[in-house]
Amino acid sequence: MAATPCPDNSRDIGSKLEAFDHCSRRHFTTDPNPIGARIVPESVSQMIRDLVFNLVGGLGLFLFGMRSMSEALQVIAGDRLRRAIGAATRNRVFGLGTGLITTLIVQSSSVTTVMVVSFVNAGLMDLAQAASVVLGANIGTTITGWILVLKLHKSALLFLGFGVFIQFFARSENVRFTGQFAAGFGMVFFGLHLMKTGFAPLKDLPEFTAWMSQFGGETYTGLLFSIVTGAILTVLVQSSSAMLGITIALATVGLISFEGAAALVLGENIGTTVTAQIAALNGTSDARRTAMFHTTVNVLGVVIMLALFPFWLDVVDFLTPGDANMVDAEGKRPFITEHIAFAHTSFNVTLALVALPLLHPLMNVARTLAPGPKKEQNHLQFLHGSMIESPSLAIEQGRLEVLHMAAVARDALRLTLEVYREPSQKRSKLRDQVLKKERVTDAIQHEITGFMSQAMAGVLTTAQAEEIRSIIRLASEIESVADYCERMVNYRRRMQRMETHMSPQALESLTQYLEQTVEFYEEILDRGERGETNWAEPIRVKGRLLSETADQLREENLARLASQKCLPSAGIFYNDILVAMRRIRNHSVNIAEAFQGKK
């Protein structure tokens, strides 16, 4: 039986929804599924429930798929990613390529820029090098749009299924992570398909489509509204890739025009800079300027594009096949994803090409907006929580942080040597400096251990897990070296307070042995920093010589005590100080083994 048409006499959205609910129930009752008729939800509440389920589930799958792809790529890229990071510290052109490549791998420009901020914070990059990496990261983040251009949602479950099977049954780690990449690839497209499915019914509600029409480029008011909305939502979601996926889903089903989608993309480029600003809050002046450069360049780029907005879209339309706003028989826009991806890429590539020759003026603007000096942090230079999501970068930052910690312990050793060389009036100040260095190593060890332990909970290869264990061991051994420095300066202070004096010969022998111990530690640190290999044997030989020298000094001390050439209290202090030096020698050998990956 044919259903009678439903009248549309309502003037407000509430009345329309009620009429729609009543009409849908009547249609379902009279003719449950007439051939050729359009099936509608049983009720408006069911439609809303479907929207929420599809949107939340689709966005979740999209984000999880992006993360799975990122983890797999990082593991497969591994050392190549770290070599690229090293190249950025040598050349600005390499920096642009490093930002691009790193962001392609980690699938997040925010992670790349946070890494850059930490490197500047540690003095491994200057502001110009960091700026070039940031520009490269802006280009690298556009890969998400081109992935979505493939439109493989019909094969998404196939990718997902094959990827999971490969992960479960493959023996090779690289093959397993290739399967993880394939599974993530499938989740990205299936999640996008669910989001499109969730948004599709909304275009049948005139009031909703009228509200969405505010996202457009027809007027500067609508353009500004779209840019601000895109920036705010990106800050809230903390992922420009996720916002790009949502933008494409809205545009594909016709809820926003191409002009509105392009404006949202511009806003997303501003919103993504906030993460680096947060990371730089407690950093050095140059670290804050790096984050400010990122924000300044992106904001200036958006301001310029505002003036050229119609011309920019005309160029994108001309260079991209198909009509962006054309609607096919299914009610979708088949060419709009390519247009959005090209708009995103063209904006960031143009921004990089214009900004790279103007780095110095733009950096001066960043210096003006982020003036210094600000009190520099006294210990951590590299570790940032956002790096946990990127095992390769987490390991690299952990390694750099442990080298920084080793340098602090080296300074403590040198100061301790001065305590034994300098006259009594200078020792108090030197001792305070040693104690401060020891507290710093305590804090760094705590942070490194917690940071690397969290990194171990992520997706790692066997080699990466071993490297993390070596970093944790290094932190523990280095902290022990600083602990014994603290003991030695406290022994010296107690001797002074108790007015216990060693003979000049005994004190000289201890000082010479401490000097050899410091040189031993410094050689190990130097070899570790340079990443040398096959240096275990020469260190082992020098370690044995130091141990034999300590045995000889102990025998000489016992002989002095036996012949009563020194007071018992002086002999006890001598032995305690010598034991502390031997412990530093032992921990130094352990540090050498950890540098070389030995247990």
C-alpha positions in Angstrom: 0.0 0.0 0.0 1.4 3.3 -1.0 2.2 5.7 1.8 0.6 9.1 1.8 3.0 12.0 1.7 3.8 13.7 5.0 2.9 17.4 5.3 5.7 19.8 6.1 3.9 22.6 8.0 6.5 23.2 10.8 8.7 26.3 10.9 11.2 25.3 13.6 13.7 22.5 13.8 12.0 20.9 16.8 8.7 20.7 14.9 10.4 19.3 11.8 12.1 16.6 13.8 8.8 15.6 15.4 7.1 15.5 12.1 9.9 13.5 10.6 9.7 11.0 13.5 5.9 10.7 13.1 6.2 10.3 9.3 8.9 7.7 9.5 6.9 5.6 12.0 3.8 5.7 9.7 5.8 4.8 6.6 7.4 1.8 8.4 4.0 0.6 9.7 2.2 0.8 6.4 4.9 -0.4 4.1 8.0 -1.9 5.9 10.2 -2.0 2.9 8.6 -1.0 -0.4 10.7 -1.8 -3.5 12.6 1.3 -4.6 11.6 3.3 -1.5 14.2 5.0 0.7 14.6 3.3 4.1 14.6 5.8 6.9 15.5 5.2 10.6 12.7 4.1 12.9 13.1 7.4 14.8 15.2 10.5 15.0 16.8 9.1 18.2 18.0 6.1 16.1 19.4 8.5 13.5 21.3 10.4 16.2 22.5 7.2 17.7 23.8 6.0 14.3 25.5 9.3 13.8 27.3 9.2 17.2 28.3 5.5 16.8 29.7 6.0 13.3 31.4 9.2 14.1 33.0 8.1 17.3 33.8 4.6 16.1 35.1 5.9 12.8 37.3 8.6 14.3 38.7 6.0 16.8 39.5 3.6 14.0 41.1 6.4 12.0 43.3 7.6 14.8 44.3 4.0 15.9 45.1 3.2 12.2 47.3 6.3 11.9 49.1 5.4 15.1 49.6 1.7 14.0 51.0 2.9 10.7 53.3 5.3 12.4 54.6 2.7 14.9 55.3 0.2 12.1 57.1 2.8 9.9 59.2 3.9 12.8 60.3 0.4 13.6 61.0 -0.4 10.0 62.9 2.9 9.5 64.7 2.6 12.8 68.3 3.7 12.4 67.7 5.6 9.2 65.4 7.9 11.1 68.0 8.6 13.7 70.7 9.2 11.0 68.3 11.8 9.4 68.0 13.6 12.8 71.8 13.8 13.0 72.0 15.2 9.5 69.8 18.1 10.5 72.4 19.4 13.0 74.9 19.8 10.1 73.1 21.6 7.3 69.9 23.7 6.9 69.0 22.0 3.6 69.3 18.7 5.3 67.1 20.1 8.0 64.3 20.7 5.6 64.6 17.2 4.3 64.8 15.8 7.8 61.6 17.5 8.9 59.9 16.1 5.8 61.1 12.6 6.2 60.7 12.4 10.0 57.1 13.6 9.7 56.3 11.2 6.9 57.5 8.4 9.3 56.0 9.5 12.6 52.8 10.8 10.9 52.8 13.8 13.2 54.3 17.3 12.6 53.7 18.0 16.3 56.0 15.2 17.4 58.7 16.4 15.0 58.5 20.0 16.2 58.6 18.9 19.8 61.7 16.9 19.0 63.2 20.0 17.4 62.4 22.2 20.4 64.2 19.7 22.7 67.3 19.6 20.4 67.5 23.4 20.4 67.0 23.3 24.2 70.1 21.2 24.4 72.1 23.3 22.1 72.4 20.6 19.3 70.6 22.8 16.8 70.7 26.5 16.3 67.6 28.4 15.6 68.2 28.5 11.8 68.6 24.7 11.6 65.5 24.2 13.7 63.5 26.6 11.6 64.3 24.6 8.4 63.2 21.3 10.1 59.9 22.9 11.1 59.3 24.0 7.5 60.0 20.4 6.4 57.6 19.1 9.0 54.8 21.3 7.7 55.2 19.7 4.3 55.5 16.1 5.7 52.2 16.4 7.5 50.3 16.7 4.2 50.9 13.0 3.4 47.7 12.2 5.3 45.5 13.8 2.7 47.3 12.0 -0.2 46.8 8.7 1.6 43.1 9.4 1.8 43.0 10.3 -1.9 43.5 6.5 -2.7 39.8 5.9 -1.6 40.4 2.3 -0.7 37.5 2.0 1.7 36.0 -1.0 -0.3 39.3 -2.9 0.3 39.8 -1.6 3.8 38.7 -4.7 5.6 40.8 -6.8 3.3 43.9 -4.8 4.3 42.9 -5.0 7.9 42.4 -8.8 7.8 45.6 -9.6 5.9 47.6 -7.3 8.2 46.3 -8.9 11.3 47.0 -12.4 10.0 50.6 -11.4 9.0 51.1 -9.9 12.5 50.0 -13.1 14.2 51.8 -15.7 12.0 54.9 -14.0 10.6 58.2 -14.9 12.3 60.3 -12.0 11.0 60.0 -8.8 13.0 60.1 -6.7 9.8 57.3 -8.8 8.2 55.2 -8.5 11.4 55.5 -4.8 11.4 54.7 -4.7 7.7 51.5 -6.5 8.6 50.8 -3.9 11.3 51.2 -1.2 8.7 48.7 -2.9 6.4 46.3 -3.3 9.3 46.6 0.3 10.2 46.2 1.3 6.5 42.9 -0.6 6.5 41.7 1.0 9.7 42.3 4.5 8.4 40.1 3.9 5.3 37.4 2.0 7.2 37.3 4.7 9.9 37.0 7.4 7.2 34.1 5.4 5.6 32.3 5.2 8.9 32.7 8.9 9.5 31.2 9.6 6.0 28.4 7.2 6.8 27.7 9.0 10.1 27.6 12.4 8.5 25.6 11.5 5.4 22.0 11.7 7.0 22.7 15.2 8.3 22.5 16.7 4.8 18.8 15.8 4.8 18.2 18.3 7.7 17.9 21.8 6.2 18.7 23.6 9.4 21.9 21.6 10.0 23.1 22.2 6.4 22.2 25.9 6.8 24.5 26.1 9.9 27.3 24.2 8.1 27.1 26.7 5.2 28.8 29.2 7.5 32.0 27.2 6.8 32.8 28.7 3.5 35.0 31.2 1.6 32.2 33.2 -0.1 32.6 36.0 2.6 35.5 37.0 4.8 33.3 36.5 7.8 32.7 32.9 6.8 36.4 32.4 6.0 37.6 33.7 9.3 34.9 31.6 11.1 36.2 28.5 9.4 39.8 29.2 10.1 39.2 29.9 13.8 37.1 26.8 14.1 39.7 24.7 12.4 42.4 26.0 14.7 40.3 25.5 17.9 39.2 21.9 17.0 42.8 21.0 16.1 44.0 22.2 19.5 41.3 20.2 21.2 41.8 17.0 19.2 45.6 17.4 19.3 45.9 16.0 15.8 45.9 17.9 12.5 45.7 14.5 10.7 42.5 13.6 12.6 41.0 17.0 11.8 41.9 16.6 8.2 40.1 13.3 8.1 37.0 14.9 9.6 37.2 17.7 7.1 37.4 15.3 4.2 34.5 13.3 5.5 32.3 16.4 5.9 33.2 17.7 2.4 32.7 14.3 0.7 29.1 14.0 1.8 28.4 17.6 0.9 28.0 19.1 4.3 30.7 21.7 3.6 32.0 23.1 0.3 35.5 22.9 -1.0 36.0 26.5 0.0 34.9 25.7 3.5 37.2 22.7 3.7 40.2 24.8 2.4 39.5 27.4 5.1 39.4 24.7 7.8 42.7 23.3 6.5 44.2 26.8 7.0 43.0 26.8 10.6 44.4 23.3 11.2 47.8 24.6 10.2 47.6 27.2 13.0 46.2 24.8 15.6 48.9 22.2 15.2 51.6 24.8 16.4 50.2 24.8 19.9 51.8 21.5 20.9 55.3 22.9 20.3 54.4 26.0 22.3 53.5 23.9 25.3 56.7 21.8 25.0 58.8 25.0 25.0 57.3 26.7 28.0 60.0 25.5 30.4 62.8 25.5 27.8 65.6 27.8 26.9 65.1 31.1 25.1 66.0 29.6 21.7 63.6 26.6 22.3 60.8 29.1 22.9 61.8 31.0 19.8 61.7 27.8 17.7 58.1 27.2 18.8 57.3 30.9 18.2 58.9 30.6 14.7 56.6 27.7 13.9 53.5 29.7 15.0 54.6 32.9 13.4 55.3 31.3 10.0 52.0 29.4 9.9 50.0 32.4 11.0 51.7 34.8 8.5 51.1 32.2 5.8 47.4 32.0 6.6 47.1 35.8 6.7 48.7 36.0 3.3 46.5 33.2 1.9 43.5 35.1 3.2 44.2 37.9 0.7 44.9 35.4 -2.1 42.1 33.0 -1.2 40.1 33.0 -4.4 43.2 33.0 -6.6 44.7 30.1 -4.6 41.6 28.0 -5.0 41.5 28.8 -8.7 45.0 27.5 -9.0 44.1 24.4 -7.1 41.1 23.8 -9.3 43.1 24.3 -12.4 45.9 21.9 -11.4 43.6 19.2 -9.9 41.4 17.0 -12.2 37.7 17.1 -11.8 35.2 19.6 -10.3 35.6 19.8 -6.5 31.9 20.4 -5.8 30.5 17.9 -8.4 28.0 15.5 -6.9 27.7 11.9 -8.2 24.7 9.6 -8.3 25.4 8.5 -4.7 25.2 12.1 -3.5 28.9 12.3 -2.9 31.7 14.4 -4.3 34.2 12.1 -5.9 36.9 14.7 -6.6 36.9 16.8 -3.5 39.5 14.7 -1.5 42.1 15.3 -4.2 41.4 19.0 -4.1 41.7 19.2 -0.3 44.9 17.2 -0.3 46.4 19.4 -3.0 45.3 22.6 -1.3 47.0 21.4 2.0 50.2 20.5 0.2 50.3 23.6 -2.0 49.9 25.8 1.0 52.7 24.2 3.0 55.1 23.8 0.1 54.6 27.5 -0.9 55.1 28.5 2.7 58.4 26.6 2.9 59.7 28.0 -0.4 58.8 31.6 0.6 60.1 31.3 4.2 63.3 29.4 3.6 65.1 32.4 2.0 63.6 34.7 4.6 64.7 32.7 7.7 66.7 35.4 9.3 64.0 38.1 9.2 61.4 35.6 10.4 63.7 34.4 13.2 64.1 38.1 14.3 60.4 38.3 14.5 60.4 35.1 16.7 63.1 36.6 18.9 61.0 39.7 19.4 57.9 37.8 20.2 59.8 35.4 22.6 62.3 37.7 24.3 64.9 36.3 26.7 66.7 35.6 28.8 64.7 33.3 30.8 66.1 31.1 33.6 67.5 28.0 31.9 66.5 24.6 33.3 69.2 23.0 35.4 69.0 19.4 34.4 66.7 17.8 31.7 67.5 19.0 28.2 65.9 16.4 25.9 63.1 14.3 27.3 59.5 15.2 26.4 56.5 13.1 27.1 55.2 13.3 23.5 58.2 11.3 22.3 56.9 8.2 24.1 54.7 7.6 21.1 57.7 7.5 18.8 60.1 4.7 19.9 62.9 5.7 17.6 62.8 9.3 18.7 62.3 8.3 22.3 65.5 6.1 22.2 67.4 8.9 20.5 66.4 11.4 23.1 67.1 9.0 25.9 70.6 8.4 24.5 71.3 12.1 24.2 69.9 12.7 27.7 72.1 10.0 29.2 75.2 11.6 27.4 74.2 14.9 29.0 74.0 13.2 32.4 77.4 11.6 31.8 78.8 15.1 31.2 77.3 16.3 34.4 79.0 13.4 36.3 82.3 14.3 34.5 82.1 17.8 35.8 81.5 16.4 39.3 84.6 14.3 39.0 86.7 17.2 37.9 85.4 19.3 40.8 86.2 16.5 43.2 89.7 16.4 41.9 90.0 20.2 42.6 88.7 19.6 46.1 91.8 17.4 46.7 94.2 19.8 45.0 93.0 23.2 46.3 93.7 24.7 49.8 91.1 24.5 52.5 89.6 27.9 52.0 88.4 27.0 48.5 87.0 23.5 49.2 83.7 24.6 50.6 82.5 26.2 47.4 83.8 23.4 45.3 82.1 20.8 47.6 78.7 22.7 47.1 79.1 22.5 43.4 79.8 18.7 43.5 76.7 18.2 45.7 74.6 20.2 43.2 75.9 18.1 40.3 75.0 14.9 42.3 71.5 16.1 42.8 71.1 16.9 39.1 72.2 13.3 38.2 69.7 12.0 40.7 66.9 13.9 39.0 68.0 13.0 35.5 68.3 9.3 36.4 64.8 9.3 37.8 63.4 11.0 34.7 65.3 8.8 32.2 64.2 5.6 34.0 60.6 6.6 34.0 60.7 7.8 30.4 62.4 4.8 29.0 60.2 2.4 31.0 57.2 4.0 29.4 58.8 3.7 26.0 59.4 -0.1 26.6 55.6 -0.5 26.9 55.3 0.6 23.2 55.8 -1.4 20.0 59.5 -2.3 19.8 61.9 -4.6 18.1 64.2 -6.8 20.1 67.2 -4.5 19.3 65.2 -1.4 20.4 64.3 -3.1 23.7 68.0 -3.9 24.3 69.0 -0.4 23.6 66.5 0.9 26.1 67.8 -1.4 28.7 71.4 -0.2 28.0 70.2 3.4 28.4 68.6 2.7 31.8 71.7 0.8 32.9 73.9 3.8 31.8 71.8 6.2 33.8 72.2 4.0 36.9 76.0 3.6 36.6 76.5 7.3 35.9 74.5 8.3 38.9 76.6 5.9 41.0 79.8 7.8 39.8 78.3 11.1 41.0 77.3 9.4 44.3 80.9 8.5 45.0 82.0 12.0 44.1 79.7 13.2 46.9 81.2 10.7 49.3 84.8 11.8 48.5 84.2 15.5 49.0 82.4 14.7 52.3 85.4 12.6 53.4 87.6 15.6 52.7 85.4 17.9 54.7 85.3 15.5 57.7 89.0 15.3 57.6 89.2 19.1 57.8 86.7 19.3 60.7 88.4 16.5 62.6 91.8 18.1 61.9 93.0 14.8 60.4 96.1 15.2 58.2 97.7 12.9 55.7 101.3 13.0 54.8 102.0 15.0 51.6 103.2 11.8 49.9 99.9 9.9 50.9 97.7 12.8 49.7 99.7 13.1 46.5 99.3 9.4 45.7 95.5 9.7 46.2 95.3 12.8 44.0 97.3 11.2 41.2 95.2 8.1 41.3 92.0 10.2 41.2 93.4 12.1 38.2 94.0 8.7 36.4 90.4 7.7 37.3 89.0 10.9 35.9 91.0 10.4 32.7 89.7 6.8 32.4 86.1 8.0 32.8 86.6 10.8 30.2 88.0 8.4 27.7 85.0 6.1 28.0 82.6 9.0 27.7 84.4 10.4 24.6 84.3 7.0 22.9 80.7 6.5 23.8 79.7 10.0 22.4 81.5 9.3 19.1 79.7 5.9 18.9 82.9 3.9 18.5 82.8 0.1 18.3 85.3 -2.6 19.3 87.0 -0.7 22.0 86.3 -3.1 24.9 89.8 -4.5 25.0 91.8 -1.3 25.5 89.4 -0.2 28.2 89.7 -3.6 29.9 93.5 -3.3 29.9 93.4 0.2 31.4 90.8 -0.9 33.9 93.1 -3.7 35.1 96.1 -1.3 35.4 93.9 1.0 37.6 92.9 -1.9 39.8 96.5 -3.0 40.2 97.5 0.5 41.1 94.8 0.7 43.7 96.0 -2.6 45.2 99.5 -1.2 45.4 98.2 2.0 47.1 96.3 0.0 49.7 99.4 -2.0 50.5 101.4 1.2 51.0 98.7 2.5 53.3 98.8 -0.7 55.4 102.6 -0.4 55.6 102.4 3.1 56.9 99.9 2.1 59.5 102.0 -0.9 60.6 105.1 1.3 60.9 103.0 4.0 62.7 104.1 6.6 60.1 100.5 7.9 60.0 97.6 8.1 62.5 95.0 5.4 62.4 92.3 8.0 61.6 94.3 9.2 58.6 94.8 5.6 57.4 91.1 4.9 57.7 90.2 8.0 55.7 92.8 7.1 53.1 91.3 3.6 52.7 87.7 4.9 52.4 88.7 7.5 49.8 90.6 4.8 47.8 87.6 2.4 48.0 85.4 5.2 46.5 87.9 5.7 43.7 87.9 2.0 42.9 84.1 2.0 42.8 84.2 4.9 40.3 86.6 2.8 38.3 84.2 -0.2 38.4 81.2 1.8 37.4 83.2 3.4 34.6 83.9 -0.1 33.2 80.2 -0.9 33.5 79.5 2.3 31.6 81.8 1.2 28.8 80.0 -2.2 28.6 76.6 -0.5 28.4 77.8 1.8 25.7 78.7 -1.2 23.6 75.5 -3.1 24.4 77.1 -5.7 26.7 75.4 -7.0 29.7 
